[in-house]
């Protein structure tokens, strides 16, 4: 199995991560609405061929993480959706303004799976890991956890910054990730950091 590489192709203070097993690649989070060209420009800058991206995965369906999902599909990349996210997709349009130039996501062609099937699915594209439900920021939030300990959490709220979210739900999501072996957090915004930083020296 090829060693995995992780490349950030983000813009506008949002990270969009490309995880690659050789030339088999997964894009985690999918761009702002009307700004697909910015993402593809960053892919070219990082020498990542769009044709090698097998699937795109949104950690949750908010406009800064999934706003260009249909543009991605139109460019030939398949959209991987967890079954718990299906109902959230049409709700995203409520937060779109006309000037955003949003392309509405259509269900045709989406690959919908339960989280329980994610390990086998990812293995087919050479990525050892699983997708876990991690509610807190939103009910449809998921995180991609690699077996090597890297976890891509989207906007799962840092426990120190919980405000409107349910703190118990947020804490449970972080503890689930830790128990599953997460060690290093690749968030949707801000720097990468060690997971243990959330728990303190005594954990």
Secondary structure by P-SEA (a helix, b strand, c coil): ccbbbbbbbccccbbbbbbbccccccccbbbccccaaaaaaaaaaaccccccccbbbbcccccccccaaaaaaaabbbbbbcccccccccccccccccccccccccccccccccccaaaaaaaaaccccbbbbbccccccbbbbbcccccccccccccccccccccaaaaaaaaaaaaaaccccccccccbbbbccccccccc
